[in-house]
């Protein structure tokens, strides 16, 4: 799965959100998307494209990494997502329940390589 998308590994969250079951996985030439009931986690081998119409808020995570909250100029929760670079992977987290930022960040901090499950 990771190899097909050009990724060294796939990261999965170790922290679960109540009633947010894993539903499916999608793979294409450059990315892997984990579909949950109320969330999508996309990992890509290609860097994000930037837009002039976004606001970026950098945050320091507990594990020392720096992530970014991306939002539209309207600041509506439906337009926000979280992104982080993990080694050679560019990861975005779209949360459709609009969880508090700290909860989404805790999910990201829990990411581990699927290789570590073996």
C-alpha positions in Angstrom: 0.0 0.0 0.0 2.7 2.5 1.0 5.0 1.5 -1.8 2.2 1.9 -4.4 1.7 5.5 -3.3 5.5 6.2 -3.2 5.5 6.5 0.6 8.1 4.9 2.9 5.4 4.0 5.4 1.8 4.7 6.3 1.0 6.3 9.6 -2.0 5.4 11.6 -3.4 7.0 14.8 -3.2 5.1 18.0 -5.7 7.4 19.7 -9.3 6.6 18.8 -12.3 9.0 18.8 -15.6 7.6 20.1 -18.0 6.6 17.3 -15.5 7.3 14.6 -14.9 3.9 13.2 -12.4 3.1 10.4 -14.4 2.6 7.2 -12.0 2.2 4.2 -8.7 3.0 2.7 -7.9 4.5 -0.7 -4.6 4.3 -2.6 -3.5 6.1 -5.7 -0.1 6.9 -7.3 0.9 9.5 -4.7 -1.3 9.1 -1.6 -3.0 6.9 0.9 -6.3 8.0 2.5 -7.7 6.4 5.6 -11.4 7.0 5.7 -13.1 7.1 9.1 -16.8 7.8 9.8 -16.1 11.5 10.6 -12.5 12.0 9.5 -10.1 11.5 6.6 -6.3 11.2 7.0 -4.4 11.6 3.7 -0.7 10.9 3.4 1.0 12.0 0.3 4.5 11.8 -1.2 3.8 15.2 -2.9 4.1 18.5 -1.1 1.0 20.5 -0.5 0.0 23.2 -2.9 -0.5 26.6 -1.4 -3.4 29.0 -1.9 -3.5 32.8 -1.3 -6.9 32.5 0.3 -5.9 30.5 3.4 -4.8 31.3 6.9 -2.0 29.2 8.5 -1.5 28.9 12.2 1.6 27.0 13.3 1.4 24.9 16.4 4.1 23.0 18.4 3.1 19.5 19.2 4.0 17.6 22.4 6.4 15.4 20.4 8.5 18.4 19.2 7.0 18.4 15.7 5.4 21.5 14.2 2.0 21.2 12.6 -0.3 23.7 10.9 -3.9 24.6 11.1 -5.2 25.7 7.7 -8.4 27.6 7.5 -10.3 29.8 5.1 -10.5 33.6 5.7 -14.0 33.0 7.1 -12.6 31.0 10.0 -15.4 28.5 9.7 -14.7 25.0 11.2 -15.9 23.3 8.0 -13.1 25.0 6.1 -10.3 24.0 8.5 -7.9 21.1 8.5 -4.6 20.1 10.1 -1.4 19.3 8.2 2.0 18.1 9.2 5.1 16.7 7.5 6.2 13.3 8.9 9.5 12.4 7.5 8.9 12.1 3.7 5.1 12.1 4.0 2.8 15.1 3.8 -0.2 14.4 6.0 -3.6 16.2 6.2 -6.3 15.5 8.7 -9.9 16.6 7.8 -12.2 16.3 10.8 -15.9 16.5 9.9 -17.1 16.7 13.6 -15.1 19.9 14.2 -13.3 18.5 17.3 -11.4 20.9 19.4 -7.9 21.6 18.0 -6.2 20.0 20.9 -8.0 16.7 20.3 -7.1 16.6 16.7 -3.5 17.4 17.6 -3.5 14.6 20.2 -4.6 12.2 17.4 -1.7 13.4 15.2 0.8 13.1 18.1 -0.3 9.5 18.4 0.6 8.6 14.8 2.8 5.5 14.5 4.1 3.7 11.5 2.0 0.7 10.3 5.4 -1.1 10.2 5.6 -0.9 14.0 2.4 -3.0 14.3 4.2 -6.1 12.9 
